[in-house]
Amino acid sequence: MASAIVTEMQRADRSVRWVSDRSGVDRAVLASKLEEREDFTMVDLANIAAALGVPVAALTPSAGSSLR
């Protein structure tokens, strides 16, 4: 999921700070999750998706794909 989020952040030209500020996910926590040291919660994903203006499905693996 982290790679999908990073891809959407790059596509939208948004920084970790910007996404953190608009999603309500603490900046250090978001950075840790993007580095795959922590897992994203569904609430995180929903808030990040809303901040980036994309559906939550855009941030999740597709059915049948490997999670890592």
PyMOL Python script that loads the backbone (N, CA, C, O; Angstrom):
from pymol import cmd

cmd.read_pdbstr("""\
ATOM      1  N   MET A   1       0.814  -1.192   0.000  1.00  0.00           N
ATOM      2  CA  MET A   1       0.000   0.000   0.000  1.00  0.00           C
ATOM      3  C   MET A   1       0.860   1.259   0.000  1.00  0.00           C
ATOM      4  O   MET A   1       0.497   2.272  -0.597  1.00  0.00           O
ATOM      5  N   ALA A   2       1.992   1.181   0.671  1.00  0.00           N
ATOM      6  CA  ALA A   2       2.850   2.355   0.735  1.00  0.00           C
ATOM      7  C   ALA A   2       3.249   2.830  -0.655  1.00  0.00           C
ATOM      8  O   ALA A   2       3.261   4.031  -0.925  1.00  0.00           O
ATOM      9  N   SER A   3       3.573   1.893  -1.534  1.00  0.00           N
ATOM     10  CA  SER A   3       4.003   2.302  -2.877  1.00  0.00           C
ATOM     11  C   SER A   3       2.865   2.959  -3.651  1.00  0.00           C
ATOM     12  O   SER A   3       3.095   3.896  -4.415  1.00  0.00           O
ATOM     13  N   ALA A   4       1.645   2.476  -3.459  1.00  0.00           N
ATOM     14  CA  ALA A   4       0.497   3.097  -4.128  1.00  0.00           C
ATOM     15  C   ALA A   4       0.261   4.511  -3.602  1.00  0.00           C
ATOM     16  O   ALA A   4      -0.081   5.417  -4.361  1.00  0.00           O
ATOM     17  N   ILE A   5       0.445   4.686  -2.310  1.00  0.00           N
ATOM     18  CA  ILE A   5       0.267   6.019  -1.720  1.00  0.00           C
ATOM     19  C   ILE A   5       1.340   6.967  -2.227  1.00  0.00           C
ATOM     20  O   ILE A   5       1.051   8.107  -2.588  1.00  0.00           O
ATOM     21  N   VAL A   6       2.577   6.494  -2.253  1.00  0.00           N
ATOM     22  CA  VAL A   6       3.673   7.329  -2.764  1.00  0.00           C
ATOM     23  C   VAL A   6       3.415   7.702  -4.216  1.00  0.00           C
ATOM     24  O   VAL A   6       3.635   8.846  -4.612  1.00  0.00           O
ATOM     25  N   THR A   7       2.950   6.747  -5.010  1.00  0.00           N
ATOM     26  CA  THR A   7       2.639   7.022  -6.415  1.00  0.00           C
ATOM     27  C   THR A   7       1.587   8.117  -6.531  1.00  0.00           C
ATOM     28  O   THR A   7       1.736   9.042  -7.330  1.00  0.00           O
ATOM     29  N   GLU A   8       0.526   8.016  -5.738  1.00  0.00           N
ATOM     30  CA  GLU A   8      -0.530   9.036  -5.783  1.00  0.00           C
ATOM     31  C   GLU A   8      -0.028  10.382  -5.268  1.00  0.00           C
ATOM     32  O   GLU A   8      -0.426  11.429  -5.778  1.00  0.00           O
ATOM     33  N   MET A   9       0.842  10.360  -4.260  1.00  0.00           N
ATOM     34  CA  MET A   9       1.422  11.613  -3.763  1.00  0.00           C
ATOM     35  C   MET A   9       2.260  12.279  -4.849  1.00  0.00           C
ATOM     36  O   MET A   9       2.193  13.494  -5.037  1.00  0.00           O
ATOM     37  N   GLN A  10       3.046  11.479  -5.558  1.00  0.00           N
ATOM     38  CA  GLN A  10       3.878  12.026  -6.634  1.00  0.00           C
ATOM     39  C   GLN A  10       3.010  12.552  -7.762  1.00  0.00           C
ATOM     40  O   GLN A  10       3.269  13.624  -8.309  1.00  0.00           O
ATOM     41  N   ARG A  11       1.977  11.794  -8.108  1.00  0.00           N
ATOM     42  CA  ARG A  11       1.074  12.207  -9.186  1.00  0.00           C
ATOM     43  C   ARG A  11       0.422  13.557  -8.857  1.00  0.00           C
ATOM     44  O   ARG A  11       0.230  14.398  -9.735  1.00  0.00           O
ATOM     45  N   ALA A  12       0.088  13.741  -7.580  1.00  0.00           N
ATOM     46  CA  ALA A  12      -0.556  14.978  -7.154  1.00  0.00           C
ATOM     47  C   ALA A  12       0.459  16.059  -6.762  1.00  0.00           C
ATOM     48  O   ALA A  12       0.079  17.173  -6.403  1.00  0.00           O
ATOM     49  N   ASP A  13       1.750  15.722  -6.835  1.00  0.00           N
ATOM     50  CA  ASP A  13       2.826  16.638  -6.445  1.00  0.00           C
ATOM     51  C   ASP A  13       2.638  17.127  -5.012  1.00  0.00           C
ATOM     52  O   ASP A  13       2.683  18.324  -4.729  1.00  0.00           O
ATOM     53  N   ARG A  14       2.423  16.154  -4.111  1.00  0.00           N
ATOM     54  CA  ARG A  14       2.199  16.458  -2.691  1.00  0.00           C
ATOM     55  C   ARG A  14       3.281  15.821  -1.834  1.00  0.00           C
ATOM     56  O   ARG A  14       3.746  14.716  -2.115  1.00  0.00           O
ATOM     57  N   SER A  15       3.673  16.532  -0.789  1.00  0.00           N
ATOM     58  CA  SER A  15       4.708  16.066   0.131  1.00  0.00           C
ATOM     59  C   SER A  15       4.093  15.295   1.297  1.00  0.00           C
ATOM     60  O   SER A  15       2.880  15.311   1.508  1.00  0.00           O
ATOM     61  N   VAL A  16       4.962  14.621   2.045  1.00  0.00           N
ATOM     62  CA  VAL A  16       4.516  13.931   3.257  1.00  0.00           C
ATOM     63  C   VAL A  16       3.898  14.952   4.211  1.00  0.00           C
ATOM     64  O   VAL A  16       2.865  14.686   4.825  1.00  0.00           O
ATOM     65  N   ARG A  17       4.519  16.101   4.333  1.00  0.00           N
ATOM     66  CA  ARG A  17       3.986  17.139   5.214  1.00  0.00           C
ATOM     67  C   ARG A  17       2.572  17.556   4.785  1.00  0.00           C
ATOM     68  O   ARG A  17       1.681  17.671   5.626  1.00  0.00           O
ATOM     69  N   TRP A  18       2.366  17.779   3.496  1.00  0.00           N
ATOM     70  CA  TRP A  18       1.063  18.200   2.988  1.00  0.00           C
ATOM     71  C   TRP A  18       0.010  17.135   3.281  1.00  0.00           C
ATOM     72  O   TRP A  18      -1.073  17.444   3.779  1.00  0.00           O
ATOM     73  N   VAL A  19       0.337  15.871   2.966  1.00  0.00           N
ATOM     74  CA  VAL A  19      -0.619  14.781   3.200  1.00  0.00           C
ATOM     75  C   VAL A  19      -0.891  14.637   4.691  1.00  0.00           C
ATOM     76  O   VAL A  19      -2.037  14.438   5.095  1.00  0.00           O
ATOM     77  N   SER A  20       0.126  14.734   5.495  1.00  0.00           N
ATOM     78  CA  SER A  20      -0.044  14.644   6.942  1.00  0.00           C
ATOM     79  C   SER A  20      -0.975  15.743   7.455  1.00  0.00           C
ATOM     80  O   SER A  20      -1.911  15.473   8.207  1.00  0.00           O
ATOM     81  N   ASP A  21      -0.715  16.956   7.050  1.00  0.00           N
ATOM     82  CA  ASP A  21      -1.534  18.090   7.494  1.00  0.00           C
ATOM     83  C   ASP A  21      -2.996  17.921   7.099  1.00  0.00           C
ATOM     84  O   ASP A  21      -3.887  18.243   7.885  1.00  0.00           O
ATOM     85  N   ARG A  22      -3.253  17.426   5.905  1.00  0.00           N
ATOM     86  CA  ARG A  22      -4.630  17.333   5.415  1.00  0.00           C
ATOM     87  C   ARG A  22      -5.346  16.044   5.782  1.00  0.00           C
ATOM     88  O   ARG A  22      -6.576  15.989   5.785  1.00  0.00           O
ATOM     89  N   SER A  23      -4.572  15.005   6.094  1.00  0.00           N
ATOM     90  CA  SER A  23      -5.202  13.730   6.441  1.00  0.00           C
ATOM     91  C   SER A  23      -5.341  13.539   7.946  1.00  0.00           C
ATOM     92  O   SER A  23      -6.132  12.712   8.400  1.00  0.00           O
ATOM     93  N   GLY A  24      -4.578  14.298   8.712  1.00  0.00           N
ATOM     94  CA  GLY A  24      -4.618  14.140  10.162  1.00  0.00           C
ATOM     95  C   GLY A  24      -3.728  13.023  10.679  1.00  0.00           C
ATOM     96  O   GLY A  24      -3.738  12.719  11.872  1.00  0.00           O
ATOM     97  N   VAL A  25      -2.955  12.407   9.783  1.00  0.00           N
ATOM     98  CA  VAL A  25      -2.012  11.368  10.197  1.00  0.00           C
ATOM     99  C   VAL A  25      -0.716  12.071  10.574  1.00  0.00           C
ATOM    100  O   VAL A  25      -0.139  12.801   9.768  1.00  0.00           O
ATOM    101  N   ASP A  26      -0.265  11.847  11.800  1.00  0.00           N
ATOM    102  CA  ASP A  26       0.967  12.475  12.279  1.00  0.00           C
ATOM    103  C   ASP A  26       2.096  12.281  11.270  1.00  0.00           C
ATOM    104  O   ASP A  26       2.248  11.198  10.705  1.00  0.00           O
ATOM    105  N   ARG A  27       2.876  13.313  11.049  1.00  0.00           N
ATOM    106  CA  ARG A  27       3.920  13.289  10.021  1.00  0.00           C
ATOM    107  C   ARG A  27       4.926  12.163  10.249  1.00  0.00           C
ATOM    108  O   ARG A  27       5.274  11.449   9.309  1.00  0.00           O
ATOM    109  N   ALA A  28       5.396  11.996  11.481  1.00  0.00           N
ATOM    110  CA  ALA A  28       6.368  10.934  11.765  1.00  0.00           C
ATOM    111  C   ALA A  28       5.745   9.555  11.568  1.00  0.00           C
ATOM    112  O   ALA A  28       6.393   8.640  11.061  1.00  0.00           O
ATOM    113  N   VAL A  29       4.500   9.415  11.966  1.00  0.00           N
ATOM    114  CA  VAL A  29       3.793   8.142  11.798  1.00  0.00           C
ATOM    115  C   VAL A  29       3.592   7.860  10.310  1.00  0.00           C
ATOM    116  O   VAL A  29       3.805   6.735   9.857  1.00  0.00           O
ATOM    117  N   LEU A  30       3.187   8.866   9.558  1.00  0.00           N
ATOM    118  CA  LEU A  30       2.998   8.695   8.118  1.00  0.00           C
ATOM    119  C   LEU A  30       4.310   8.279   7.451  1.00  0.00           C
ATOM    120  O   LEU A  30       4.329   7.365   6.627  1.00  0.00           O
ATOM    121  N   ALA A  31       5.389   8.941   7.804  1.00  0.00           N
ATOM    122  CA  ALA A  31       6.694   8.599   7.230  1.00  0.00           C
ATOM    123  C   ALA A  31       7.062   7.154   7.556  1.00  0.00           C
ATOM    124  O   ALA A  31       7.564   6.432   6.694  1.00  0.00           O
ATOM    125  N   SER A  32       6.816   6.732   8.785  1.00  0.00           N
ATOM    126  CA  SER A  32       7.108   5.360   9.190  1.00  0.00           C
ATOM    127  C   SER A  32       6.269   4.363   8.400  1.00  0.00           C
ATOM    128  O   SER A  32       6.762   3.309   8.000  1.00  0.00           O
ATOM    129  N   LYS A  33       5.015   4.696   8.179  1.00  0.00           N
ATOM    130  CA  LYS A  33       4.129   3.818   7.416  1.00  0.00           C
ATOM    131  C   LYS A  33       4.534   3.765   5.946  1.00  0.00           C
ATOM    132  O   LYS A  33       4.460   2.708   5.319  1.00  0.00           O
ATOM    133  N   LEU A  34       4.957   4.888   5.401  1.00  0.00           N
ATOM    134  CA  LEU A  34       5.406   4.913   4.014  1.00  0.00           C
ATOM    135  C   LEU A  34       6.702   4.130   3.829  1.00  0.00           C
ATOM    136  O   LEU A  34       6.986   3.639   2.737  1.00  0.00           O
ATOM    137  N   GLU A  35       7.484   4.015   4.899  1.00  0.00           N
ATOM    138  CA  GLU A  35       8.715   3.215   4.866  1.00  0.00           C
ATOM    139  C   GLU A  35       8.436   1.766   5.255  1.00  0.00           C
ATOM    140  O   GLU A  35       9.363   0.973   5.415  1.00  0.00           O
ATOM    141  N   GLU A  36       7.158   1.425   5.407  1.00  0.00           N
ATOM    142  CA  GLU A  36       6.686   0.075   5.722  1.00  0.00           C
ATOM    143  C   GLU A  36       7.190  -0.446   7.055  1.00  0.00           C
ATOM    144  O   GLU A  36       7.385  -1.651   7.219  1.00  0.00           O
ATOM    145  N   ARG A  37       7.402   0.451   8.009  1.00  0.00           N
ATOM    146  CA  ARG A  37       7.761   0.038   9.369  1.00  0.00           C
ATOM    147  C   ARG A  37       6.521  -0.132  10.236  1.00  0.00           C
ATOM    148  O   ARG A  37       6.576  -0.753  11.297  1.00  0.00           O
ATOM    149  N   GLU A  38       5.403   0.423   9.779  1.00  0.00           N
ATOM    150  CA  GLU A  38       4.112   0.294  10.462  1.00  0.00           C
ATOM    151  C   GLU A  38       3.051   0.054   9.406  1.00  0.00           C
ATOM    152  O   GLU A  38       3.237   0.390   8.236  1.00  0.00           O
ATOM    153  N   ASP A  39       1.939  -0.528   9.824  1.00  0.00           N
ATOM    154  CA  ASP A  39       0.834  -0.787   8.902  1.00  0.00           C
ATOM    155  C   ASP A  39      -0.145   0.384   8.890  1.00  0.00           C
ATOM    156  O   ASP A  39      -0.322   1.075   9.893  1.00  0.00           O
ATOM    157  N   PHE A  40      -0.772   0.590   7.745  1.00  0.00           N
ATOM    158  CA  PHE A  40      -1.829   1.581   7.618  1.00  0.00           C
ATOM    159  C   PHE A  40      -3.121   0.994   8.158  1.00  0.00           C
ATOM    160  O   PHE A  40      -3.392  -0.193   7.978  1.00  0.00           O
ATOM    161  N   THR A  41      -3.914   1.815   8.816  1.00  0.00           N
ATOM    162  CA  THR A  41      -5.254   1.404   9.216  1.00  0.00           C
ATOM    163  C   THR A  41      -6.221   1.822   8.114  1.00  0.00           C
ATOM    164  O   THR A  41      -5.879   2.628   7.248  1.00  0.00           O
ATOM    165  N   MET A  42      -7.412   1.275   8.154  1.00  0.00           N
ATOM    166  CA  MET A  42      -8.432   1.675   7.181  1.00  0.00           C
ATOM    167  C   MET A  42      -8.756   3.163   7.338  1.00  0.00           C
ATOM    168  O   MET A  42      -9.015   3.847   6.348  1.00  0.00           O
ATOM    169  N   VAL A  43      -8.743   3.657   8.554  1.00  0.00           N
ATOM    170  CA  VAL A  43      -9.000   5.087   8.790  1.00  0.00           C
ATOM    171  C   VAL A  43      -7.896   5.925   8.150  1.00  0.00           C
ATOM    172  O   VAL A  43      -8.173   6.949   7.526  1.00  0.00           O
ATOM    173  N   ASP A  44      -6.637   5.487   8.306  1.00  0.00           N
ATOM    174  CA  ASP A  44      -5.521   6.187   7.654  1.00  0.00           C
ATOM    175  C   ASP A  44      -5.757   6.255   6.155  1.00  0.00           C
ATOM    176  O   ASP A  44      -5.664   7.321   5.546  1.00  0.00           O
ATOM    177  N   LEU A  45      -6.066   5.100   5.567  1.00  0.00           N
ATOM    178  CA  LEU A  45      -6.257   5.042   4.119  1.00  0.00           C
ATOM    179  C   LEU A  45      -7.389   5.943   3.666  1.00  0.00           C
ATOM    180  O   LEU A  45      -7.263   6.650   2.666  1.00  0.00           O
ATOM    181  N   ALA A  46      -8.490   5.922   4.395  1.00  0.00           N
ATOM    182  CA  ALA A  46      -9.626   6.770   4.028  1.00  0.00           C
ATOM    183  C   ALA A  46      -9.252   8.246   4.109  1.00  0.00           C
ATOM    184  O   ALA A  46      -9.608   9.026   3.226  1.00  0.00           O
ATOM    185  N   ASN A  47      -8.545   8.627   5.152  1.00  0.00           N
ATOM    186  CA  ASN A  47      -8.155  10.028   5.319  1.00  0.00           C
ATOM    187  C   ASN A  47      -7.129  10.469   4.275  1.00  0.00           C
ATOM    188  O   ASN A  47      -7.201  11.587   3.764  1.00  0.00           O
ATOM    189  N   ILE A  48      -6.179   9.596   3.962  1.00  0.00           N
ATOM    190  CA  ILE A  48      -5.170   9.911   2.957  1.00  0.00           C
ATOM    191  C   ILE A  48      -5.818  10.003   1.582  1.00  0.00           C
ATOM    192  O   ILE A  48      -5.524  10.916   0.811  1.00  0.00           O
ATOM    193  N   ALA A  49      -6.696   9.061   1.280  1.00  0.00           N
ATOM    194  CA  ALA A  49      -7.392   9.090  -0.008  1.00  0.00           C
ATOM    195  C   ALA A  49      -8.188  10.382  -0.158  1.00  0.00           C
ATOM    196  O   ALA A  49      -8.160  11.012  -1.215  1.00  0.00           O
ATOM    197  N   ALA A  50      -8.893  10.772   0.890  1.00  0.00           N
ATOM    198  CA  ALA A  50      -9.676  12.011   0.838  1.00  0.00           C
ATOM    199  C   ALA A  50      -8.756  13.215   0.624  1.00  0.00           C
ATOM    200  O   ALA A  50      -9.080  14.109  -0.159  1.00  0.00           O
ATOM    201  N   ALA A  51      -7.625  13.244   1.306  1.00  0.00           N
ATOM    202  CA  ALA A  51      -6.686  14.355   1.153  1.00  0.00           C
ATOM    203  C   ALA A  51      -6.163  14.439  -0.276  1.00  0.00           C
ATOM    204  O   ALA A  51      -5.997  15.529  -0.823  1.00  0.00           O
ATOM    205  N   LEU A  52      -5.905  13.279  -0.876  1.00  0.00           N
ATOM    206  CA  LEU A  52      -5.359  13.246  -2.237  1.00  0.00           C
ATOM    207  C   LEU A  52      -6.435  13.311  -3.313  1.00  0.00           C
ATOM    208  O   LEU A  52      -6.133  13.458  -4.497  1.00  0.00           O
ATOM    209  N   GLY A  53      -7.684  13.202  -2.893  1.00  0.00           N
ATOM    210  CA  GLY A  53      -8.785  13.268  -3.863  1.00  0.00           C
ATOM    211  C   GLY A  53      -8.892  12.039  -4.741  1.00  0.00           C
ATOM    212  O   GLY A  53      -9.263  12.132  -5.911  1.00  0.00           O
ATOM    213  N   VAL A  54      -8.567  10.887  -4.175  1.00  0.00           N
ATOM    214  CA  VAL A  54      -8.658   9.629  -4.919  1.00  0.00           C
ATOM    215  C   VAL A  54      -9.513   8.649  -4.118  1.00  0.00           C
ATOM    216  O   VAL A  54      -9.655   8.804  -2.906  1.00  0.00           O
ATOM    217  N   PRO A  55     -10.083   7.645  -4.782  1.00  0.00           N
ATOM    218  CA  PRO A  55     -10.827   6.622  -4.036  1.00  0.00           C
ATOM    219  C   PRO A  55      -9.870   5.758  -3.216  1.00  0.00           C
ATOM    220  O   PRO A  55      -8.710   5.580  -3.587  1.00  0.00           O
ATOM    221  N   VAL A  56     -10.358   5.230  -2.114  1.00  0.00           N
ATOM    222  CA  VAL A  56      -9.526   4.361  -1.271  1.00  0.00           C
ATOM    223  C   VAL A  56      -8.976   3.197  -2.094  1.00  0.00           C
ATOM    224  O   VAL A  56      -7.844   2.766  -1.879  1.00  0.00           O
ATOM    225  N   ALA A  57      -9.766   2.694  -3.026  1.00  0.00           N
ATOM    226  CA  ALA A  57      -9.322   1.568  -3.858  1.00  0.00           C
ATOM    227  C   ALA A  57      -8.042   1.882  -4.623  1.00  0.00           C
ATOM    228  O   ALA A  57      -7.295   0.966  -4.965  1.00  0.00           O
ATOM    229  N   ALA A  58      -7.776   3.145  -4.896  1.00  0.00           N
ATOM    230  CA  ALA A  58      -6.548   3.522  -5.606  1.00  0.00           C
ATOM    231  C   ALA A  58      -5.312   3.308  -4.732  1.00  0.00           C
ATOM    232  O   ALA A  58      -4.191   3.272  -5.239  1.00  0.00           O
ATOM    233  N   LEU A  59      -5.516   3.167  -3.418  1.00  0.00           N
ATOM    234  CA  LEU A  59      -4.396   3.026  -2.494  1.00  0.00           C
ATOM    235  C   LEU A  59      -4.224   1.605  -1.987  1.00  0.00           C
ATOM    236  O   LEU A  59      -3.328   1.338  -1.185  1.00  0.00           O
ATOM    237  N   THR A  60      -5.066   0.695  -2.442  1.00  0.00           N
ATOM    238  CA  THR A  60      -5.022  -0.680  -1.953  1.00  0.00           C
ATOM    239  C   THR A  60      -4.625  -1.630  -3.078  1.00  0.00           C
ATOM    240  O   THR A  60      -4.841  -1.339  -4.255  1.00  0.00           O
ATOM    241  N   PRO A  61      -4.044  -2.766  -2.704  1.00  0.00           N
ATOM    242  CA  PRO A  61      -3.670  -3.736  -3.738  1.00  0.00           C
ATOM    243  C   PRO A  61      -4.917  -4.284  -4.433  1.00  0.00           C
ATOM    244  O   PRO A  61      -5.970  -4.439  -3.814  1.00  0.00           O
ATOM    245  N   SER A  62      -4.784  -4.566  -5.697  1.00  0.00           N
ATOM    246  CA  SER A  62      -5.911  -5.149  -6.415  1.00  0.00           C
ATOM    247  C   SER A  62      -6.055  -6.619  -6.026  1.00  0.00           C
ATOM    248  O   SER A  62      -5.098  -7.235  -5.558  1.00  0.00           O
ATOM    249  N   ALA A  63      -7.220  -7.168  -6.213  1.00  0.00           N
ATOM    250  CA  ALA A  63      -7.484  -8.567  -5.899  1.00  0.00           C
ATOM    251  C   ALA A  63      -6.513  -9.455  -6.666  1.00  0.00           C
ATOM    252  O   ALA A  63      -6.306  -9.273  -7.866  1.00  0.00           O
ATOM    253  N   GLY A  64      -5.933 -10.396  -5.978  1.00  0.00           N
ATOM    254  CA  GLY A  64      -5.022 -11.327  -6.627  1.00  0.00           C
ATOM    255  C   GLY A  64      -3.581 -10.866  -6.693  1.00  0.00           C
ATOM    256  O   GLY A  64      -2.711 -11.633  -7.108  1.00  0.00           O
ATOM    257  N   SER A  65      -3.303  -9.630  -6.295  1.00  0.00           N
ATOM    258  CA  SER A  65      -1.924  -9.172  -6.331  1.00  0.00           C
ATOM    259  C   SER A  65      -1.241  -9.494  -5.009  1.00  0.00           C
ATOM    260  O   SER A  65      -1.907  -9.687  -3.992  1.00  0.00           O
ATOM    261  N   SER A  66       0.048  -9.551  -5.022  1.00  0.00           N
ATOM    262  CA  SER A  66       0.818  -9.812  -3.818  1.00  0.00           C
ATOM    263  C   SER A  66       0.820  -8.558  -2.950  1.00  0.00           C
ATOM    264  O   SER A  66       0.891  -7.443  -3.467  1.00  0.00           O
ATOM    265  N   LEU A  67       0.742  -8.738  -1.639  1.00  0.00           N
ATOM    266  CA  LEU A  67       0.758  -7.605  -0.727  1.00  0.00           C
ATOM    267  C   LEU A  67       2.150  -7.037  -0.553  1.00  0.00           C
ATOM    268  O   LEU A  67       2.283  -5.881  -0.152  1.00  0.00           O
ATOM    269  N   ARG A  68       3.172  -7.786  -0.831  1.00  0.00           N
ATOM    270  CA  ARG A  68       4.539  -7.276  -0.715  1.00  0.00           C
ATOM    271  C   ARG A  68       5.349  -7.715  -1.860  1.00  0.00           C
ATOM    272  O   ARG A  68       6.533  -7.385  -1.942  1.00  0.00           O
TER     273      ARG A  68
END
""", "prot")
cmd.dss("prot")
cmd.show_as("cartoon", "prot")
cmd.util.cbc("prot")
cmd.orient("prot")
